[in-house]
Amino acid sequence: MKYWLLLLYLFASTLSWSENTYYRFRVYLKDKGNQIYHIHQPEAFLSEAALARRNQQHIPISESDRPISAAYKQQLTNSGCTLITESRWLSTVVVEYPDSSLVENLKQIAFVDSVCWVWKGKHIPWQDPTSTETLSTDAEPLRNPYGYAQKQIRMMKGDKLHKQGFKGEGMRIAVIDAGFTDVNRIEAFASTHIAGTRNMVYPGETVYASDEHGTKVLSCLAANLPGIMIGTAPEATYWLIKSEDSHGESPIEQDYWAAAVEYADSVGAYIITSSLGYFDFDEPATDYTHDDLTGKTAFISQAAQIAAEKGLLVFSSAGNEGNTLWEKITVPADTPDILTVGAVTEKRERSGFSSIGPTADGRIKPDVAAMGTNCSVIEPGGFIRQANGTSFATPILAGLGACLWQALPHLNAAEIRALIKQYASQAKQPDNQLGYGIPNIYKSYKAGLKNGSKRR
């Protein structure tokens, strides 16, 4: 659904622009244009790893995989704009103008279908961190190898799966977040295999600055400091992707997120974990309502659904709105074929802040839940702390999902997703508080082995 259509008129009439303010618009294209890329030659625009994941799951290359034609993008820039980001899956391009009235030029381009406003603001200079000093933890080591993270892993029997030798080796996980301050310097990440990074908000700049949220999220998965903290997938391979602009809340962050997911797909990630959610923006005219929670309305949810259809196992936080007037899940947590993760306490009760369902079309959400109250995380500086949020329940489960898929490589993403739900604590009576409940990853593993032997 193409909403917010031509809201630029609203903003032009109600806001006072300064000469240093820039304006960004999402441009929906009628098609992608004639070009040199063809779906029968996908190696020209998808990596070998991405093709291997598609082939493994018998997922065909489709028209949505083809890039947008360079000629189209050149025509857009000829209208006086700068290209900011794009989505080949959804056939959109985000453009920036120094003068909002120049967007009228887009209407004259034959392949432009519609336009909507997504951001206004000033260009903020990026400051790279200069220190390279290694950061050690301030915590006393515990006797158990998981250290302070033991409860959050044992709750889902992840330790039992780890004992079978499955700690994520060979699994590629994309972590999409706001920033990963100090990850490149913290001792607990010294052995983490980071295959690459990408900054969608400030292209070409580091992801190891500007926000600590992703640092804490990543620690739930990738920390590997015995006696202090071991994450749920310490041997996996990671891509760290920044899609959140910490300076405000605007619809363009959905475009950054879509670009991040498409990048994760292109480099062959198997799993995406994202602890970002939206419904309330700085400009009220662009807010979502409960009626928009269909899994098809929000731009970000459309991208998440396509990712699932292309064989990625997507984990998304339910949101922390359970105690607010909104109360419900945020987007893209409303997406049908992903795992939306709520939060519980160590007593296995729903955390009061954990967002609830159902979706606008009556589907159960969240899908499952993991420990999200008093989770152990690592902050910038290397400090062990406790934190609350579905933001941390999500990567805790996502890491164990990676280990489960490592153990059951004959299954596809949809089958792994189903296994996680099938052996969760309230699978027989799911509800809109905790979905199918708290997963038992070891039971899922044993069931997957049994079903796999029957299949062979």
C-alpha positions in Angstrom: 0.0 0.0 0.0 1.4 3.4 -0.9 0.4 5.8 1.8 1.4 9.3 2.9 1.0 10.1 -0.8 2.5 13.5 -1.6 2.4 14.7 2.1 5.0 17.2 1.0 2.1 19.7 0.6 1.2 19.3 4.2 4.8 19.9 5.4 5.4 22.8 3.0 2.4 24.6 4.5 3.0 24.0 8.2 6.8 24.1 8.6 9.3 26.8 8.2 12.3 25.6 6.2 15.8 27.0 6.6 18.4 27.1 3.9 20.3 24.3 5.7 17.4 22.0 5.9 17.2 19.1 3.4 14.2 17.0 2.4 13.9 13.4 1.5 11.2 11.6 -0.4 10.4 8.0 -1.2 9.8 7.5 -4.9 7.7 4.5 -6.0 8.7 3.3 -9.5 6.3 1.8 -12.0 9.0 -0.7 -13.0 12.8 -1.1 -12.8 13.6 -0.3 -16.4 15.5 -2.2 -19.1 18.9 -3.2 -17.9 21.8 -5.6 -18.2 20.8 -7.7 -15.2 18.7 -10.8 -15.8 17.2 -13.3 -13.4 18.8 -16.2 -15.2 22.2 -14.7 -14.5 21.8 -13.9 -10.7 25.5 -14.2 -10.1 25.8 -10.7 -11.5 23.9 -9.1 -8.6 23.8 -11.7 -5.8 26.8 -13.2 -4.0 27.7 -16.9 -4.1 26.7 -17.3 -0.5 23.3 -15.7 -1.2 22.7 -18.0 -4.2 23.8 -21.1 -2.1 21.2 -20.2 0.6 18.5 -19.8 -2.0 19.4 -23.1 -3.8 19.5 -25.0 -0.5 15.9 -24.0 0.1 14.8 -24.3 -3.5 13.8 -20.6 -3.6 13.9 -19.2 -7.2 15.4 -15.9 -8.2 12.6 -13.5 -9.1 12.0 -10.2 -10.7 12.1 -8.5 -7.2 15.8 -9.5 -6.9 16.9 -7.5 -9.9 18.5 -4.1 -9.2 16.9 -0.9 -10.3 18.3 0.3 -13.6 21.2 2.7 -13.5 19.5 4.7 -16.3 16.5 5.3 -14.1 18.6 6.5 -11.2 20.5 8.8 -13.5 17.2 10.3 -14.7 16.2 10.9 -11.1 19.5 12.7 -10.3 19.0 14.8 -13.4 15.9 16.3 -11.6 18.2 18.0 -9.1 18.2 15.4 -6.3 20.8 13.2 -4.6 20.1 9.4 -4.3 20.1 8.3 -0.6 19.0 4.7 -0.6 16.8 2.2 -2.5 14.9 -1.0 -2.3 15.1 -3.3 -5.3 12.5 -5.6 -3.6 9.9 -2.8 -3.3 11.0 -0.8 -6.4 11.6 2.4 -4.5 14.3 5.1 -4.3 14.8 7.7 -1.7 16.0 11.0 -3.0 17.1 14.3 -1.3 16.5 17.9 -2.3 17.9 21.1 -0.8 14.5 22.7 -1.8 11.3 20.8 -1.2 9.6 22.4 -4.2 12.1 20.7 -6.5 10.3 17.4 -5.9 7.7 18.6 -8.4 10.3 17.7 -11.0 9.7 14.0 -10.2 6.2 14.2 -11.5 7.4 14.8 -15.0 9.3 11.5 -15.1 7.4 8.8 -16.8 8.5 5.8 -14.7 7.6 7.5 -11.3 4.4 6.1 -9.9 4.1 8.2 -6.6 6.0 10.1 -4.1 5.8 10.5 -0.3 7.8 12.5 2.3 10.1 10.5 4.6 12.5 12.9 6.3 13.6 16.5 6.8 16.7 17.7 8.7 20.2 19.0 8.7 23.4 17.2 7.7 25.1 16.3 10.9 28.9 15.9 10.6 30.1 12.3 11.5 32.8 12.0 14.2 34.8 8.8 14.1 36.1 7.4 17.4 39.8 7.7 17.7 40.7 5.4 20.6 41.9 1.8 19.9 42.5 0.8 23.5 41.1 -2.7 24.4 38.3 -2.5 26.9 38.2 -5.2 29.6 35.2 -6.0 31.8 34.8 -4.7 35.3 33.0 -7.9 36.5 34.3 -10.7 38.7 34.2 -14.0 36.8 31.7 -16.7 38.0 32.3 -20.4 38.1 29.9 -21.3 35.4 31.1 -20.8 31.8 28.1 -18.6 30.8 28.8 -16.2 33.6 26.1 -13.6 34.2 24.2 -14.8 31.1 23.5 -18.3 32.4 19.7 -17.8 33.3 18.8 -16.4 29.9 20.3 -19.3 28.0 19.2 -22.1 30.3 15.6 -20.9 30.3 15.3 -22.2 26.7 17.6 -25.1 27.2 20.2 -23.5 25.0 23.0 -24.9 27.1 22.0 -28.4 26.3 22.2 -27.7 22.6 25.6 -26.1 23.1 26.8 -29.3 24.8 26.0 -31.2 21.6 28.6 -29.0 19.9 26.2 -26.5 18.2 27.3 -22.9 19.0 26.5 -21.3 15.6 29.6 -22.2 13.6 29.0 -21.7 9.9 25.8 -19.7 10.5 25.7 -16.2 9.1 23.7 -13.7 11.2 22.9 -10.1 10.3 22.3 -7.8 13.3 20.3 -4.7 12.3 20.4 -2.0 14.9 21.2 1.6 15.8 25.0 1.3 16.3 27.6 -0.9 17.9 29.8 1.5 20.0 33.1 -0.1 21.1 32.4 -3.6 19.8 35.7 -3.4 17.9 37.5 -2.8 21.2 35.7 -4.8 23.9 37.5 -7.9 25.1 34.4 -10.1 25.1 34.1 -9.6 21.3 37.8 -10.3 20.5 37.0 -13.8 19.1 33.8 -12.8 17.4 33.9 -13.5 13.6 32.6 -10.2 12.1 32.5 -10.7 8.3 31.5 -7.1 7.6 29.7 -4.0 8.6 27.4 -1.5 6.8 26.1 1.9 7.8 22.9 2.6 5.9 22.3 6.0 7.6 25.8 7.4 7.0 27.2 5.3 4.1 30.9 4.5 4.4 31.1 5.5 8.0 31.9 3.2 10.9 29.1 1.3 12.8 31.3 1.2 16.0 30.0 4.6 17.2 26.9 6.8 17.8 24.7 4.3 19.7 25.2 1.7 22.4 22.0 -0.3 21.7 23.5 -2.6 19.2 26.4 -3.3 21.4 24.1 -4.7 24.1 22.1 -6.6 21.5 25.2 -8.2 20.0 26.5 -9.3 23.4 23.4 -11.5 23.9 24.5 -13.4 20.8 28.2 -13.1 20.3 30.0 -12.4 23.6 32.6 -15.1 24.4 34.3 -14.5 27.7 34.0 -17.6 29.8 33.0 -16.9 33.4 31.8 -13.4 32.5 29.4 -13.8 29.5 28.9 -16.2 26.7 26.2 -15.4 24.1 23.8 -17.8 22.5 25.8 -18.2 19.2 29.4 -17.4 20.0 30.8 -19.2 17.0 28.5 -17.7 14.3 29.6 -15.3 11.7 28.2 -11.7 11.9 27.3 -8.7 9.8 26.7 -5.6 11.8 24.3 -3.2 10.0 23.3 0.3 11.3 19.8 1.3 10.0 18.5 3.5 12.9 19.1 7.3 12.9 19.5 8.2 16.6 18.8 11.9 15.9 15.1 11.5 15.4 12.2 9.2 14.4 11.2 9.6 10.8 9.7 7.2 8.2 13.0 7.0 6.3 14.3 4.6 8.9 12.0 2.0 7.3 13.9 2.6 4.0 17.2 2.2 5.8 15.9 -1.0 7.4 14.7 -2.4 4.0 18.1 -1.6 2.5 19.8 -3.4 5.5 17.7 -6.5 5.0 18.4 -6.6 1.3 22.1 -6.2 2.0 21.9 -9.1 4.5 20.3 -11.2 1.8 22.9 -10.3 -0.8 25.8 -11.4 1.3 24.2 -14.7 2.2 23.0 -14.2 5.7 20.8 -17.0 7.1 19.4 -15.1 10.0 18.3 -11.6 10.7 17.8 -10.3 14.2 16.4 -6.8 14.6 15.5 -5.1 17.8 13.9 -2.0 16.2 10.3 -1.2 15.9 8.1 1.8 14.8 4.7 3.3 15.1 5.2 6.8 16.4 7.2 9.4 14.4 8.3 13.0 15.0 5.7 14.2 12.5 2.2 12.9 13.7 0.8 12.8 10.2 3.0 9.8 9.4 2.2 7.8 12.6 0.7 4.3 12.2 -2.5 3.2 13.9 -3.6 -0.2 15.2 -5.5 -0.7 12.0 -2.2 -0.6 10.1 -0.9 -3.7 11.9 -1.8 -6.0 9.0 1.7 -7.1 8.1 1.1 -5.6 4.7 0.7 -1.9 5.3 3.9 -0.7 6.8 6.8 -0.4 4.3 9.2 -2.1 6.8 6.8 -5.0 7.3 6.6 -5.5 3.5 10.4 -5.8 3.4 10.4 -8.2 6.3 7.9 -10.5 4.7 9.9 -10.6 1.4 13.0 -11.5 3.4 11.2 -14.4 4.9 10.0 -15.5 1.5 13.6 -15.5 0.3 14.6 -18.0 2.9 15.9 -15.8 5.7 14.9 -16.6 9.3 13.9 -13.2 10.7 13.6 -12.4 14.4 12.0 -9.1 15.4 11.3 -7.6 18.8 7.7 -7.3 19.7 8.2 -3.8 21.3 8.2 -2.4 24.7 4.7 -0.7 24.6 2.8 -3.1 26.9 2.5 -0.5 29.7 1.7 2.4 27.3 -1.5 3.7 25.6 -0.3 2.0 22.4 0.1 -1.4 24.1 0.4 -3.4 20.9 3.3 -4.7 18.9 5.2 -2.3 16.6 6.2 -2.8 13.0 7.7 -4.9 11.5 6.6 -7.2 14.4 3.2 -7.6 12.6 4.8 -9.5 9.7 3.3 -12.9 9.2 6.2 -15.2 8.4 8.8 -14.0 10.9 9.3 -14.8 14.6 8.2 -11.9 16.7 9.7 -12.2 20.2 8.1 -10.9 23.4 9.8 -10.8 26.9 9.4 -12.7 30.1 10.9 -12.5 33.6 13.1 -15.2 35.1 9.9 -16.5 36.7 8.6 -17.1 33.1 5.9 -14.5 33.4 5.3 -11.8 30.8 7.3 -8.7 31.4 4.8 -5.8 31.9 6.4 -3.7 29.1 6.3 -6.5 26.5 4.0 -5.5 23.6 1.0 -7.7 22.9 -1.2 -8.7 20.0 -3.2 -9.5 18.1 -2.6 -8.0 14.6 -5.3 -6.0 12.9 -6.3 -9.0 10.9 -6.5 -11.2 14.0 -3.2 -13.2 13.9 -1.5 -14.2 17.1 1.5 -12.0 18.0 4.1 -12.2 19.5 5.0 -15.7 18.2 7.2 -16.7 21.2 9.0 -15.1 24.2 12.4 -15.2 25.8 13.9 -13.7 28.9 13.7 -9.9 28.6 13.8 -8.7 32.2 17.1 -8.3 34.0 19.0 -9.7 31.0 22.8 -9.6 31.2 24.3 -7.5 28.5 27.7 -5.8 27.7 27.7 -2.0 27.4 30.2 0.2 25.7 33.3 0.3 27.8 33.0 -3.5 28.3 30.8 -3.2 31.4 28.4 -6.1 32.3 25.0 -4.7 33.2 21.4 -5.8 33.5 18.9 -4.5 31.0 15.2 -4.8 30.2 13.5 -5.1 26.8 12.2 -7.3 24.0 15.4 -5.8 22.4 17.4 -8.4 24.3 14.9 -11.3 24.4 15.1 -11.2 20.6 18.8 -11.8 20.0 19.0 -14.3 22.9 16.5 -16.4 20.9 17.9 -15.6 17.5 21.3 -17.0 18.5 19.7 -20.2 19.7 17.8 -20.3 16.4 21.1 -20.2 14.6 22.4 -23.1 16.6 19.3 -25.1 15.9 19.6 -24.5 12.2 23.3 -25.4 12.4 22.2 -28.7 14.0 19.4 -29.4 11.4 20.9 -28.1 8.1 18.4 -30.3 6.1 15.6 -28.0 7.2 14.6 -24.7 5.7 13.9 -21.4 7.4 10.2 -21.9 7.6 10.7 -25.4 9.1 13.1 -24.0 11.8 10.5 -21.3 12.6 7.8 -23.9 13.0 9.9 -26.1 15.2 10.7 -23.3 17.6 7.0 -22.6 18.0 5.9 -26.2 18.1 7.9 -27.0 21.2 7.4 -23.8 23.1 5.7 -23.8 26.5 2.2 -23.0 25.5 2.1 -24.3 22.0 -1.2 -26.0 22.6 -2.9 -22.8 23.8 -1.1 -19.8 22.2 -2.3 -16.3 23.2 -1.6 -12.7 22.4 0.5 -12.2 25.5 3.4 -14.7 24.8 2.3 -16.3 21.6 3.3 -20.0 21.7 5.3 -19.4 24.8 8.9 -19.9 25.8 10.8 -22.1 23.3 12.6 -25.3 24.4 15.4 -25.3 21.8 16.7 -28.7 22.9 13.2 -30.3 22.4 13.0 -28.7 19.0 16.4 -30.1 18.1 15.5 -33.7 19.2 12.2 -33.5 17.3 14.0 -32.1 14.2 16.5 -35.0 14.3 13.6 -37.5 14.5 11.7 -36.0 11.7 14.8 -35.7 9.6 15.6 -39.4 9.9 12.1 -40.2 8.8 12.4 -37.9 5.8 15.6 -39.6 4.7 
